[in-house]
């Protein structure tokens, strides 16, 4: 399949969502399984293998993605759960028979202190050689899970230990979903109202109503419904990914679809395709699509706020949350305010449709009491991403095209940095090799 690059992704959650279903659907829509495996190796986790196969759900051909643990040395960090009726898959082995456990594991338990803490998970992400937006999105998802679990159990977020969400399979699900989104060039995420199911789910502390407490917290402010089939349809991991990254909820978003994908759950339910569907495409009506041969003019909003009483650590967190929530760009500018106080000017570029939601996020996460809003226009060049092979390894380059056909080639920093560190070559030489490889590839294609 040729490289897919789409700005808008829409989740159609008619049968709910889980981490493995999300990755399966994104792979089915065009993300590369081989590249996903390679990128996940940058986490340095080990102890697992990935599988991808074709299955049918109510006669629909779907992609089934699974994480299989090969190292049980961390088994204590993955509490066993009782089997119960559900629709998605529980990844790690269990000594008791499972019917169809629902998903990447849930963050419901805090009785043991040997689980992964949020600091450990964030340190793992920070040390990995991954794209900056991938890190920001994944960190935002895990931070949101920590906040939610903290509220449910009445403890500070930093004291939350993810005995299940911190397990290898769930880290793979969350980071893997972000990697696939980056592969596909997704900038904006929307979703249909989430189907959650009804009944009870068995956890370490007893039987909880569906949606489970953590999932219910994640769904605050999000449209959802039970449906007419008993069981857990939307899982904590699926809810965390979608509600952290999604900018709005609608059944029929106004965008032009270019690709679709189906990610299968475990059970084949008669009469109901147990799958998550995704739509990929470009925003706007056909006459609003960027011309592939000329620069396009895009309406955006600029949000600004002066901050003189917030710590650098908190500012870094705000930047990550805004990017993960769909901001086009976020940056800080040093300024001096009244009484010569050093401060920073927070600037956020976003689509007009995201203006209100991101403004509320700024109010929630910063000390500001006001946000300035300015409409703006920006010219953007059509661009695509291409993988090239250099003497040192593969590198992804971004190629933008000017109106006269001239191309601007920009190798991806993270990929070049990895090769420079691995080979000991200067970063500038790696950049030059990537540009040269692209030029050879382009010339060969033209011939």
C-alpha positions in Angstrom: 0.0 0.0 0.0 1.2 3.5 -0.8 2.0 5.9 2.0 -1.2 7.3 3.6 -1.1 10.9 4.8 -4.4 12.4 6.1 -5.0 15.3 8.4 -8.3 14.2 9.9 -9.1 10.9 11.7 -12.7 10.0 12.8 -13.4 7.1 15.2 -16.7 5.3 14.5 -17.3 3.5 17.8 -20.5 1.6 17.0 -19.1 -1.4 18.9 -16.9 0.5 21.4 -13.2 0.9 21.5 -10.1 -0.6 23.1 -6.4 -0.1 22.6 -5.9 -3.2 20.4 -8.9 -2.3 18.3 -7.6 1.2 17.8 -4.2 0.0 16.6 -5.8 -2.7 14.4 -8.1 -0.1 12.7 -5.2 2.3 12.1 -3.1 -0.5 10.6 -6.0 -1.5 8.4 -6.3 2.1 7.2 -2.7 2.2 6.0 -0.2 2.4 8.9 2.8 0.1 8.5 3.0 -2.9 10.9 6.7 -3.3 10.3 7.4 0.4 11.0 5.2 0.2 14.2 7.3 -2.8 15.4 10.6 -0.9 14.7 9.4 2.3 16.4 8.2 0.5 19.5 11.6 -1.1 19.9 12.8 2.4 20.8 11.0 2.1 24.2 13.4 -0.7 25.1 10.7 -2.7 26.8 11.2 -6.2 25.4 9.3 -9.3 26.7 6.6 -9.2 24.1 5.8 -9.9 20.4 3.2 -8.3 18.2 0.9 -10.1 15.8 -1.4 -8.9 13.1 -3.9 -11.2 11.2 -7.1 -10.9 9.2 -10.4 -12.0 10.8 -14.1 -11.6 10.1 -16.5 -9.9 12.4 -20.1 -10.3 11.2 -18.8 -11.1 7.7 -16.7 -7.9 7.6 -12.9 -8.3 7.0 -10.9 -6.7 9.8 -7.4 -6.4 11.2 -6.8 -8.2 14.5 -3.8 -6.7 16.4 -2.5 -8.5 19.5 0.4 -8.0 22.0 1.7 -11.4 23.3 3.9 -11.4 26.4 7.0 -13.6 26.2 8.5 -12.6 29.6 6.5 -13.3 32.8 9.2 -11.8 35.1 7.0 -8.7 35.5 3.9 -10.8 36.2 3.4 -9.3 39.6 2.8 -5.9 38.0 -0.1 -7.4 36.0 -2.8 -8.5 38.5 -5.0 -11.4 37.3 -8.6 -10.5 36.6 -11.7 -12.7 36.8 -13.1 -13.8 33.5 -16.2 -11.9 32.4 -18.4 -11.3 29.4 -16.9 -8.6 27.2 -16.1 -7.8 23.6 -12.4 -7.0 23.4 -9.3 -8.8 24.2 -7.2 -9.1 27.4 -3.6 -9.5 26.2 -1.6 -11.3 28.8 -1.8 -15.0 29.8 -4.2 -15.9 32.6 -4.2 -19.3 34.4 -8.0 -19.4 34.4 -10.1 -19.8 31.2 -11.1 -16.6 29.5 -14.2 -16.0 27.5 -13.2 -12.8 25.8 -11.6 -10.3 28.1 -12.2 -6.9 26.9 -9.0 -4.9 26.4 -5.6 -3.7 27.4 -5.7 -4.0 31.2 -7.4 -1.5 33.4 -5.9 0.9 36.0 -8.3 -0.2 38.8 -5.9 -1.5 41.5 -3.7 0.2 44.0 -3.4 -2.4 46.8 0.2 -3.4 45.8 3.2 -1.1 45.5 5.1 -2.9 42.8 3.3 -1.4 39.8 4.7 1.2 37.4 4.3 4.8 38.6 3.5 7.7 36.4 7.0 9.1 36.8 8.5 5.8 35.6 6.3 5.7 32.6 7.0 9.3 31.6 10.7 8.7 32.1 10.4 5.7 29.7 8.8 7.9 27.1 11.3 10.7 27.6 14.3 8.5 27.1 12.9 6.9 23.9 14.0 8.0 20.5 10.5 8.9 19.3 8.9 11.8 17.5 8.1 14.7 19.8 4.4 14.7 19.0 4.2 10.9 19.7 5.8 11.5 23.1 3.5 14.4 23.8 0.3 12.5 22.9 1.3 9.4 24.8 2.4 11.4 27.9 -0.9 13.3 27.9 -2.8 10.0 27.8 -0.9 8.5 30.7 -1.1 11.8 32.7 -4.9 11.9 32.2 -5.1 8.3 33.4 -3.1 9.2 36.5 -5.4 12.1 37.2 -8.5 10.0 36.8 -7.3 7.2 38.9 -6.2 9.6 41.6 -9.7 11.1 41.7 -11.3 7.6 41.8 -9.1 6.4 44.7 -8.6 9.7 46.5 -4.8 9.9 46.1 -2.5 12.4 44.3 -1.8 11.5 40.6 1.9 11.0 41.3 1.1 8.3 43.9 -0.9 6.3 41.4 0.7 3.0 40.4 -0.6 1.5 37.2 -0.4 -2.2 38.0 -2.3 -3.0 34.8 -2.1 0.1 32.5 1.6 0.1 33.4 2.0 -3.4 32.0 3.9 -3.9 28.8 0.9 -4.7 26.7 -0.9 -1.5 27.6 2.1 0.7 27.1 2.5 -0.8 23.7 -1.2 0.0 23.0 -1.0 3.6 24.0 2.3 4.4 22.5 1.5 2.3 19.5 -1.7 4.1 18.8 0.2 7.5 18.9 2.9 6.1 16.5 0.2 5.0 14.0 -1.4 8.4 14.2 1.9 10.0 13.4 2.6 7.6 10.6 -0.7 8.6 9.0 -0.1 12.3 9.4 -3.1 12.8 11.6 -3.5 16.3 13.1 -7.2 16.3 14.1 -9.2 13.6 15.8 -12.9 13.3 16.1 -15.2 10.5 17.3 -18.8 9.4 17.3 -20.5 9.1 20.7 -18.9 6.2 22.5 -20.8 2.9 23.0 -19.9 1.7 26.5 -22.3 -1.2 27.2 -23.9 -2.1 30.4 -23.8 -4.7 33.2 -20.9 -5.4 35.6 -17.2 -5.9 35.2 -15.2 -8.1 37.6 -12.1 -6.4 39.1 -9.8 -7.1 42.1 -12.0 -5.2 44.5 -15.3 -6.8 43.4 -17.9 -6.2 40.7 -18.1 -2.7 39.3 -20.9 -1.3 37.2 -20.2 -0.6 33.5 -18.7 1.8 32.7 -16.1 1.1 35.4 -15.2 4.0 37.7 -12.1 5.0 35.9 -13.8 4.8 32.5 -16.7 6.9 33.9 -14.3 9.6 34.9 -12.7 9.6 31.5 -16.1 10.0 29.9 -17.0 13.2 31.7 -18.2 15.8 29.2 -18.2 13.1 26.4 -21.4 11.8 24.8 -21.9 8.1 25.3 -24.6 5.5 25.4 -25.1 2.0 26.7 -26.5 0.2 23.6 -28.7 -2.9 23.7 -26.1 -5.7 24.3 -24.7 -6.4 27.8 -21.0 -6.3 28.4 -18.1 -3.8 28.4 -17.6 -2.2 25.0 -15.4 0.8 25.7 -12.4 0.0 27.9 -10.3 2.4 30.0 -7.4 2.3 27.6 -9.7 2.9 24.6 -11.5 5.7 26.4 -8.2 7.3 27.5 -6.8 7.4 24.0 -9.9 8.8 22.3 -11.0 11.3 25.0 -7.5 12.7 25.4 -6.9 13.2 21.6 -10.4 13.9 20.3 -11.4 17.5 19.6 -15.2 17.0 19.0 -17.9 14.3 18.9 -20.2 13.9 16.0 -21.7 11.0 14.0 -20.9 12.6 10.6 -18.0 15.0 10.5 -17.7 17.3 7.5 -14.6 16.0 5.8 -13.6 14.1 2.7 -12.8 10.5 3.4 -9.8 8.9 1.6 -9.3 5.7 3.6 -11.2 3.4 6.1 -10.0 0.7 8.5 -11.6 -1.9 10.8 -9.9 -3.1 14.0 -11.4 -6.3 15.4 -12.4 -7.1 18.9 -12.1 -10.7 20.2 -15.6 -12.1 19.8 -17.5 -12.5 16.6 -20.9 -11.3 17.7 -23.8 -12.4 15.4 -25.5 -9.4 13.9 -23.0 -6.9 15.3 -19.6 -6.4 13.8 -17.4 -6.4 16.9 -15.0 -3.9 15.4 -13.9 -0.2 15.6 -14.1 1.6 12.3 -11.9 4.6 11.4 -12.2 7.2 8.6 -9.2 9.1 7.3 -9.4 12.1 5.1 -9.0 15.9 4.8 -11.0 18.6 6.5 -13.7 20.6 4.8 -15.8 20.2 1.7 -14.2 19.2 -1.6 -13.9 22.9 -2.8 -12.1 23.7 0.4 -9.4 21.0 0.0 -5.8 22.3 -0.4 -4.7 22.3 -4.0 -2.0 19.6 -4.3 0.0 21.8 -6.7 -0.2 25.2 -5.0 0.1 26.6 -1.5 -3.2 26.7 0.4 -4.6 29.4 2.6 -6.0 28.2 5.9 -8.0 30.1 8.5 -6.6 29.6 12.0 -7.0 31.1 15.5 -4.2 32.4 17.7 -4.7 32.1 21.5 -2.4 34.1 23.8 -1.9 34.5 27.5 0.8 36.1 29.6 2.1 33.9 32.5 4.3 35.3 35.2 3.6 32.9 38.1 3.9 29.4 36.8 6.8 27.0 37.1 8.8 25.7 34.0 7.7 22.2 34.8 4.1 23.1 34.6 4.6 25.1 31.4 6.2 22.0 29.8 3.1 20.0 30.8 0.8 22.6 29.4 2.6 22.5 26.0 2.3 18.7 25.9 -1.4 18.8 26.7 -2.2 21.4 24.1 -0.3 19.6 21.3 -1.9 16.3 22.3 -5.4 18.0 22.2 -4.9 19.1 18.6 -3.2 22.5 18.7 -1.3 23.1 15.4 1.6 24.7 17.2 2.4 25.9 20.8 5.4 28.1 21.8 6.6 30.4 24.5 8.2 33.9 24.1 10.1 35.6 27.0 8.4 38.9 27.9 8.6 41.5 30.7 5.3 42.5 32.4 4.4 45.2 34.8 6.9 45.9 37.6 9.5 44.4 35.2 8.5 40.9 36.1 10.0 38.3 33.7 7.2 36.2 32.2 6.4 34.1 29.2 3.8 34.7 26.4 2.0 31.5 25.7 0.9 31.3 22.0 -1.3 28.6 20.6 -2.2 28.1 16.9 -5.3 26.1 16.3 -8.2 25.5 14.0 -11.2 27.8 14.7 -13.3 24.8 15.6 -10.8 24.0 18.4 -10.7 27.5 19.8 -13.2 27.1 22.7 -12.0 23.7 23.7 -8.3 24.7 23.8 -9.2 28.0 25.6 -10.8 26.0 28.4 -7.7 23.7 28.5 -5.5 26.8 29.0 -7.8 28.1 31.8 -7.7 24.7 33.5 -4.0 24.1 33.3 -2.5 27.6 33.7 -2.8 30.4 36.1 -4.1 33.0 33.6 -7.4 34.7 34.1 -7.8 35.7 30.5 -7.0 34.4 27.0 -6.7 36.7 23.9 -8.0 35.4 20.6 -7.1 36.6 17.2 -8.2 35.2 13.8 -5.4 34.7 11.4 -4.6 33.3 8.0 -1.6 31.1 7.1 -0.3 29.8 3.8 0.8 26.2 4.0 2.5 24.2 1.4 1.3 20.7 0.3 3.6 18.2 1.9 4.2 14.4 2.1 6.4 12.1 4.1 8.8 9.7 2.3 11.1 7.1 3.8 14.6 6.9 2.2 17.5 4.5 2.6 20.9 6.0 3.5 24.1 4.1 4.1 23.4 4.3 7.8 19.8 3.2 7.8 16.2 4.4 6.9 15.2 8.1 7.5 11.9 9.8 7.0 11.9 13.1 5.2 9.2 15.7 4.8 8.8 17.0 1.2 6.9 20.2 0.6 6.1 21.5 -3.0 6.1 25.1 -4.0 3.8 26.5 -6.7 6.5 26.3 -9.4 7.2 22.6 -8.6 10.3 23.3 -6.5 10.6 20.9 -3.6 11.8 21.6 -0.1 13.2 18.5 1.6 13.5 18.3 5.4 14.8 15.1 7.0 13.0 14.3 10.3 15.2 15.2 13.2 14.4 12.3 15.5 15.3 9.7 12.8 18.5 11.5 11.9 19.5 11.8 15.6 19.0 8.1 16.1 21.3 7.3 13.2 23.9 9.9 14.3 24.0 8.4 17.8 24.1 4.8 16.5 26.9 5.4 14.0 28.9 8.2 15.7 28.7 10.3 12.5 28.0 14.1 12.8 24.3 15.0 12.6 24.9 17.3 9.7 26.4 14.4 7.6 23.3 12.3 8.4 21.1 15.1 7.3 23.1 15.5 4.1 22.9 11.7 3.4 19.2 11.8 3.8 18.7 14.6 1.3 21.0 12.9 -1.1 19.1 9.6 -0.8 15.8 11.4 -1.5 17.2 13.1 -4.6 18.5 9.8 -5.9 15.1 8.2 -5.2 13.2 11.0 -6.9 15.5 10.9 -10.0 15.1 7.2 -10.3 11.3 7.5 -10.1 11.3 10.1 -12.8 13.2 7.9 -15.1 
